[in-house]
Amino acid sequence: MFRSLAAITCACLLTACDGSEGGTPPEMLPFSVTEVADFDEPWAMTFLPDGALLVTEKRGALLLYANQKTQQISGVPKVAAGGQGGLADVILHPDFATNGYVYLSFVEAGEGKTRGGAVARAKLVRSTAGGTLTDLRVIWRQEPKVSGSGHFSQRLTFGPDGHLWITSGERQKFDPAQDMRMNLGKVLRLKDDGSVPQDNPFADQAGVTAQIWSLGHRNLLGMAFDGQGRLWTHEMGPRGGDELNLIERGANYGYPLVSNGDHYDGRSIPDHYTQPQFKAPKISWNPVISPAGLLIYNGSEFPDWQGDAFIGGLSSESLIRVEFEGDTAREAARYGMGERIREVEQGPDGAIWILEDGDRSRAGRLLRLTARAR
């Protein structure tokens, strides 16, 4: 559970793009870091129109942070937390101001020891005690539910077209990423009520196949649209080969048939260039960064960074800045944060907000990044 903290300015390290760490003096950093609060294994956050913040904790809590205090939101669906899964993303409907809809992704139990990701829609009703979710309805599920506790993915966003986009990991099962009878290892596009848009690339096919926008993915933990309306995702590679991808309609990104990494048991996977029928990543990282959370910045706090992407790094304990030119991308800078970074969001004032991952022994901090005075 949350505990309030006094706001303090922190120093952090700047890490070069080649992964080497440098002890940059605090006055040389491009931002200052203010520690705002901390949470138990936080996973995602989203800002409400009045500037309050919704934060999910992996074990199943949805919290409202406002006016330097936290309150519980009740009515959250039952969560089967464990391993990499639990309560995951939270986003608002584009018309939240009028309809009050929020969307949550989470893991639910199946028969036996199986689990699967799900997405629910509910109305958020605020109160002096915090609030509650009403009229909750599950609008999407991973099919099939399988054993294991990894690679759920479950990032959510709304596109410029008003449709709901979902990332669905291949659950560490490899082959489902290429199996069109399953919605595992895919990027999915739905209407806001969970139904299938008729202009999806496979809409004329039965079952979950109609949900699919792209396939051949592993574990996608970041998704965002840029100012041109293009969809970018990143995903964790196997042993090496983390990826940043530009998502195209009906495209196949190749996993597990190709990857710029290899299997954990040492077996080689052919690189993307060997099979050009599969879409290759715009950036591939090896050593890996373990990407989590993706923001494409358009605020005023950092005018020089407008249009750049920011990626949280888990194993790399960093915030990675990416620059785009046309449909190409490159890592422009890496800022060592000293902790695993799970989530990145832009605040209403243009500040960049990040959530540390945390674990059962250590809280994950909520940090606000602002420009240094020139």
PEMO-V647702 format. One record per run of one state. SS is the DSSP state (helix for helix, strand for strand, loop for the rest). FROM is the first residue (numbers start at 0). TO is the last residue. If there is no record, write none. Layout:
BEGIN
<<SS:FROM:TO> <SS:FROM:TO>>
END
This chain:
BEGIN
<<loop:0:1> <strand:2:9> <loop:10:11> <strand:12:14> <loop:15:19> <strand:20:21> <loop:22:24> <helix:25:27> <loop:28:29> <strand:30:38> <loop:39:40> <strand:41:46> <loop:47:51> <strand:52:56> <loop:57:60> <strand:61:65> <loop:66:67> <strand:68:73> <loop:74:80> <strand:81:81> <loop:82:83> <strand:84:84> <loop:85:85> <strand:86:91> <loop:92:94> <helix:95:98> <loop:99:99> <strand:100:108> <loop:109:113> <strand:114:126> <loop:127:128> <strand:129:140> <loop:141:144> <strand:145:145> <loop:146:151> <strand:152:157> <loop:158:162> <strand:163:167> <loop:168:173> <helix:174:177> <loop:178:184> <strand:185:189> <loop:190:205> <helix:206:210> <strand:211:214> <loop:215:217> <strand:218:224> <loop:225:229> <strand:230:235> <loop:236:237> <strand:238:238> <loop:239:240> <strand:241:246> <loop:247:250> <strand:251:251> <loop:252:260> <strand:261:261> <loop:262:270> <helix:271:273> <loop:274:281> <strand:282:284> <loop:285:289> <strand:290:295> <loop:296:301> <helix:302:304> <loop:305:307> <strand:308:312> <loop:313:316> <strand:317:324> <loop:325:326> <strand:327:335> <loop:336:339> <strand:340:345> <loop:346:350> <strand:351:355> <loop:356:357> <strand:358:358> <loop:359:360> <strand:361:361> <loop:362:362> <strand:363:370> <loop:371:373>>
END
